[in-house]
Amino acid sequence: MHKLRSVLAGGRSRATAERQGSLEAGDSMNTASTGADTQEGETASSSADFAECPFLGHRYYLPVRRLFRTTLGQVYLARNKETGQEVVVKMLERGPAVTKHVESELLIHRKCTGHTNIVQLIEVFLTPRYLAIVLEYAPGGDLLEFVTQKGQLLEEEARWFFQQLTVGLAYLHSIGVDNRELNLSNKLLTGDEARPLLKINDFTYSKSEQINSDPNSALGSLPYTAPEVLSNTMRHGHQADVWSLGVALYKMCVGLYPFERQEDALDARTAVQNVLGRIARVEYGIPTSMSPELQDLLGRMLVKDPSQRISIPGIMAHPWFQSSLPQGLMDLNGRVDPTAARQSEEEIVSVVREAQASLRPIDTDNIEEMADDILAEEEADDLLEELSLTRDYASGSMQLFPRHDRLRMEDALSPKPGGSLAGCPLPYPDRFTEATAFIASHGDSLSEESKLLLYSLHQQATVGPCNEPKPWGWSVVNNAKWQSWKQLGDMPSVEAMRLYVRTLEEEVPAWWAQHTAGGAGAGADDTPAANGVPPPPAAAAADGDAAPSASAPAAAPPPPPPPVPAPKTRSVAEVVVEGSWVSPYISSDKRPPPRYEHATALIGSELYVVGGNYGGRYLNDTWALNLENLTWKAFVPSGAAKPVAEGTPRVPAALPAIAGHVAVPWEGSVVLVGGHMKAKEAQPDMPVRLLDTKAGTWSAVECGVAEEGEELPRPRGGHSGVLVGSKLFIFGGEDMMRRPLGELLVLDLATWQWSRPEASAGTRPGPRSAHAAALYRNRYLLVFGGGSVAHCNNELHCLDTQTLEWSQPAWEGPVPPPRAGHAGAILGSTWFIVGGGNNTSGCADMYALDLSPLGSGPVQWTLVGNTPVESAIASEGLSLLPVPMAGCMISFGGYNGRYHNAVHVYRPEGYLATHVGAPQQHAAAGQAAAAPAAKAAPAANPAAAAQAAASSALAAAAAASAEIAKHRAELEAARREAAAAKEAVAHEVAIMRRQLESSQGAAAEAEKALEEARTALEAEQGRAMRLEVEVAEAQQALGRMEELERELQKYRLSAGEKKGSGIWGYISGSG
């Protein structure tokens, strides 16, 4: 039902036909090829639809372009950020669309992954709305399109594809999988155009003996269906695949299907019945132009009786197949990579079932209304917080992200076309009815793709699930409509209505304003505007570039500073602004290339940047930023290595290209530990390198182990490193196979020996990489966030480095969302967390964790603010270090769709460093005192003028303070009211949930009792039946007893009459 077809981009793409669901149509649409020629430092695509890409900001995949949209999701072409490999990502909407059938299909595809002639299933992961399925990308088109363009293939061309298809099918049969959907549109091409490599795709109808698939479902393509499948005598089996293989071979060589006739196109109503009759009677003709060997092979494959049909081994032994056989094609083991599957079956099942369960609708209107209320309260709370930030900024007390927060506030307050303030206020199903009325009058302006999607959702909402037979393949429109409707499965009508309206809102955000502008719509005249805001005019709402004039000043960029002839170099302490991220002016001509996953270390006043990842390439350069004059210099190690003393573990060696490593300062040098490297430079053990900043040399350090019998740590990247005295604590990371690790290692820099300390108590964090770690009070190692390929988390763990005890501190406040690739730095007793991303998007927020209560009470999370999503601060793989001499933090690099090499500095509001600012203030005071006295003297009455100015300033300040206090009081009252409302609503929801759970439990118990009563009733009915039989038998026996009694009486009377005289009576004395 849910096709996992890979989409074909490139010269022979069939995106239009695939998008419409017509799997046999010949329509094509050329799409621009997107290779690896993207400009460095830019995003791979600037298409507008990427703003809604569900996996934009994913750790490993960068969207290139959207290929098409299906009824239940979207399909994108993407690129692996690290390897540059192009893949296809299919986004299937979570909830009812993710059925058991999808699970079995994915498991079968995973089982088949690894063979050269099968499209590889790379992995599956989750976003909040979609199940993402990552597949191998085949840029050469599909085999049906290839055949259609040529009309028919020569025998040599057909043999080349047939040999690969047969070998792939033989592999499927060898692992117990029947394909059952062997049509040419599912066979993808890649590689050399002259000799393309064929790959089998689409396991929708496949059947496996080990996997709970559905072998009795109807097959998808009529021309390939075997007679035994039509007659219902056999729904699956190897021989049905042989029949379909024969039809595919016939189609390649002749250009037509064997049971297809040209006259069928004249009457589509009878075409299906005609084809079914010919398949059942096996009526087809073989052209005499074929070679005798090919005619013989086709005649043995297209046989009605499956037991008489040739088998796959028989095909592979046939002379026509053996002719021009490529070398190594028959070696099945040589064409299978057992390590190709990145995820186990258990991991796939876990992801799919989470997708099935997470969006399951609750059929209780009250609970949905309560959820909407809670969402509204949370949005109101966020708005109040942003109002507070803006008011503080207006009063001069705060400068944290001022422009961005003003834009967000004005955007939240202004009515949006299609948004909550201008959308349709009607409930369902009235909203759906008005949407269908709008489509009826304005639907011509929509794209064909949107029309098809809306048609299928309308059918599902009004008619129900599709139970009609599949139309014949020549009618492209009917095929597309049927396929799109069929994919919805058993989706409830209410859900179809919601998707219908949501799709319309995505295509025409201002549809309700347009619909009601001319007096149309059920609520056009009598429905008040939401929240008292009237809906905007249709023309203005439809204009995506229109913006309220009030927000224009906030949206305008700040004016550049006036140019000066010779800009004076300033230190980082001079450029920092409290409460705001600042990107200082760097006077150097040469700067480091953009990068992420690099490492930084601060030695004195120089910030060293080493290695990193840029455009999928690892870097091996070293740069130093002088924080006293903000100038870059490229650190070029000396060619002549300085000799080292005998007995030392250091060996002079150049730095290889590296990323995901850890750098720490040590005795004036930079120590580098671990990191991902190129395969040819990979090492069996964890590499440790040392940069002598004075001598300008890199050296490799040969480390040992503290205890005999221990093994050196294996290499890894994405780990964290914290220096405690002379011991470097290493935690987590990923090995060379990208598997997350969870072990704790310690490298003693005094002896260069590794050890694996065992935790004395507590539960250690699970395996993870790309997390943040920091040291507090020179004792506590803190770990936050991180994740694996499929999941990110927001857990906080603490290790006491003295007792080696793990713990999870209690916390209060808004905890940051799950993330990985973020950075953190401690200033004073506050740990700041910035950047990162998850499977949904990048994280454009900044959080602060107050660590002062650590060990005595819960630590406190605080949302400091938000940054623009395009800022380097909202990136993954950035670095963040505290600068004690300036009382600030400094960040560098990162990736958020583009690579960055910007430097940003930040000092928290109210943070005062005693050694920063005092000399500058004294100097300013001296300069003011040295000014000529004559210039300071006003013309008349200077004392009165100064007193008046001071009084005016004090009055203005007092008024501003009173206004600020008033606004703060209002804000606090609103917050308290919102918190009380949220708590009340949450309490009601909790009560209703408990009632729902109680009702569900009672219903389950009642159902169980009913089943038991039915069982007992059946037993009693059987017992009663047996008793009735026994009673009937007893009554029958009783009737025979009465007869016997009458006969006995008769005998008695007869015996009495015979008594009398006679010799015997005389003798007996009775006569």
Stockholm file with secondary structure:
# STOCKHOLM 1.0

chainA/1-1071         MHKLRSVLAGGRSRATAERQGSLEAGDSMNTASTGADTQEGETASSSADFAECPFLGHRYYLPVRRLFRTTLGQVYLARNKETGQEVVVKMLERGPAVTKHVESELLIHRKCTGHTNIVQLIEVFLTPRYLAIVLEYAPGGDLLEFVTQKGQLLEEEARWFFQQLTVGLAYLHSIGVDNRELNLSNKLLTGDEARPLLKINDFTYSKSEQINSDPNSALGSLPYTAPEVLSNTMRHGHQADVWSLGVALYKMCVGLYPFERQEDALDARTAVQNVLGRIARVEYGIPTSMSPELQDLLGRMLVKDPSQRISIPGIMAHPWFQSSLPQGLMDLNGRVDPTAARQSEEEIVSVVREAQASLRPIDTDNIEEMADDILAEEEADDLLEELSLTRDYASGSMQLFPRHDRLRMEDALSPKPGGSLAGCPLPYPDRFTEATAFIASHGDSLSEESKLLLYSLHQQATVGPCNEPKPWGWSVVNNAKWQSWKQLGDMPSVEAMRLYVRTLEEEVPAWWAQHTAGGAGAGADDTPAANGVPPPPAAAAADGDAAPSASAPAAAPPPPPPPVPAPKTRSVAEVVVEGSWVSPYISSDKRPPPRYEHATALIGSELYVVGGNYGGRYLNDTWALNLENLTWKAFVPSGAAKPVAEGTPRVPAALPAIAGHVAVPWEGSVVLVGGHMKAKEAQPDMPVRLLDTKAGTWSAVECGVAEEGEELPRPRGGHSGVLVGSKLFIFGGEDMMRRPLGELLVLDLATWQWSRPEASAGTRPGPRSAHAAALYRNRYLLVFGGGSVAHCNNELHCLDTQTLEWSQPAWEGPVPPPRAGHAGAILGSTWFIVGGGNNTSGCADMYALDLSPLGSGPVQWTLVGNTPVESAIASEGLSLLPVPMAGCMISFGGYNGRYHNAVHVYRPEGYLATHVGAPQQHAAAGQAAAAPAAKAAPAANPAAAAQAAASSALAAAAAASAEIAKHRAELEAARREAAAAKEAVAHEVAIMRRQLESSQGAAAEAEKALEEARTALEAEQGRAMRLEVEVAEAQQALGRMEELERELQKYRLSAGEKKGSGIWGYISGSG
#=GR chainA/1-1071 SS CCCCCCCCCSTTCBHHHHHHTCSSCCCCBCCCCCCSCCCTTSCSCCCGGGGGCTTTTCSSEEEEEEEEECSSEEEEEEEETTTCCEEEEEEEESSTTSCHHHHHHHHHHHHHTTBTTBCCEEEEEECSSEEEEEEECCTTCBHHHHHHHHSSCCHHHHHHHHHHHHHHHHHHHHTTEECCCCCGGGEEEESCSSSCEEEECCCTTCEETTTTCCTTSCCSCGGGCCHHHHTTSCSCCHHHHHHHHHHHHHHHHHSSCTTCCGGGGGCHHHHHHHHHHHHHHTCCCCCTTSCHHHHHHHHHHSCSSGGGSCCHHHHHTSHHHHTTCCTTTTCTGGGBCTTCCCSCHHHHHHHHHHHHHHTCCCCCHHHHHHHHHHHHHHHHHHHHHHHHHHHHHHTTSCCSSHHHHHHHHHHHHSCCTTSTTTSCCCCTTHHHHHHHHHHHHHGGGSCHHHHHHHHHHHHHHHTCSCCSCCCCTTCHHHHHHHHHHHTTTTCCHHHHHHHHHHHHHHHCTTHHHHHHHTTCSTTTTTCCCGGGCCCCCHHHHHCTTCCCGGGHHHHSCCCCCCCCSSCCCCCHHHHCBBTBCBCCCCCCSCCCCCCBSCEEEEETTEEEEEEEEETTEEEEEEEEEETTTTEEEECCCCSSCCCCCTTCSEEECCCCCEESCEEEEETTEEEEECCEECGGGCCSSCCEEEEETTTTEEEEECCEESSTTCCCCCCCBSCEEEEETTEEEEECCBCTTCCBBCCEEEEETTTTEEECCCCSBSCCCCSBBSCEEEEETTTEEEEECCBCSSCBBCCEEEEETTTTEEECCCEESCCCCCBBSCEEEEETTEEEEECCBCSSCBCCEEEEEECTTTTTSCEEEEEEEECCTTSTTSCBSCEEEEETTTTEEEEECCBSSSBCCCEEEEBCTTCCCTTSSHHHHHHHHHHHHTSCHHHHCCSSCHHHHHHHHHHHHHHHHHHHHHHHHHHHHHHHHHHHHHHHHHHHHHHHHHHHHHHHHHHHHHHHHHHHHHHHHHHHHHHHHHHHHHHHHHHHHHHHHHHHHHHHHHHHHHHHHHHHHTCCCSHHHHHHTCC
#=GC SS_cons          CCCCCCCCCSTTCBHHHHHHTCSSCCCCBCCCCCCSCCCTTSCSCCCGGGGGCTTTTCSSEEEEEEEEECSSEEEEEEEETTTCCEEEEEEEESSTTSCHHHHHHHHHHHHHTTBTTBCCEEEEEECSSEEEEEEECCTTCBHHHHHHHHSSCCHHHHHHHHHHHHHHHHHHHHTTEECCCCCGGGEEEESCSSSCEEEECCCTTCEETTTTCCTTSCCSCGGGCCHHHHTTSCSCCHHHHHHHHHHHHHHHHHSSCTTCCGGGGGCHHHHHHHHHHHHHHTCCCCCTTSCHHHHHHHHHHSCSSGGGSCCHHHHHTSHHHHTTCCTTTTCTGGGBCTTCCCSCHHHHHHHHHHHHHHTCCCCCHHHHHHHHHHHHHHHHHHHHHHHHHHHHHHTTSCCSSHHHHHHHHHHHHSCCTTSTTTSCCCCTTHHHHHHHHHHHHHGGGSCHHHHHHHHHHHHHHHTCSCCSCCCCTTCHHHHHHHHHHHTTTTCCHHHHHHHHHHHHHHHCTTHHHHHHHTTCSTTTTTCCCGGGCCCCCHHHHHCTTCCCGGGHHHHSCCCCCCCCSSCCCCCHHHHCBBTBCBCCCCCCSCCCCCCBSCEEEEETTEEEEEEEEETTEEEEEEEEEETTTTEEEECCCCSSCCCCCTTCSEEECCCCCEESCEEEEETTEEEEECCEECGGGCCSSCCEEEEETTTTEEEEECCEESSTTCCCCCCCBSCEEEEETTEEEEECCBCTTCCBBCCEEEEETTTTEEECCCCSBSCCCCSBBSCEEEEETTTEEEEECCBCSSCBBCCEEEEETTTTEEECCCEESCCCCCBBSCEEEEETTEEEEECCBCSSCBCCEEEEEECTTTTTSCEEEEEEEECCTTSTTSCBSCEEEEETTTTEEEEECCBSSSBCCCEEEEBCTTCCCTTSSHHHHHHHHHHHHTSCHHHHCCSSCHHHHHHHHHHHHHHHHHHHHHHHHHHHHHHHHHHHHHHHHHHHHHHHHHHHHHHHHHHHHHHHHHHHHHHHHHHHHHHHHHHHHHHHHHHHHHHHHHHHHHHHHHHHHHHHHHHHHTCCCSHHHHHHTCC
//
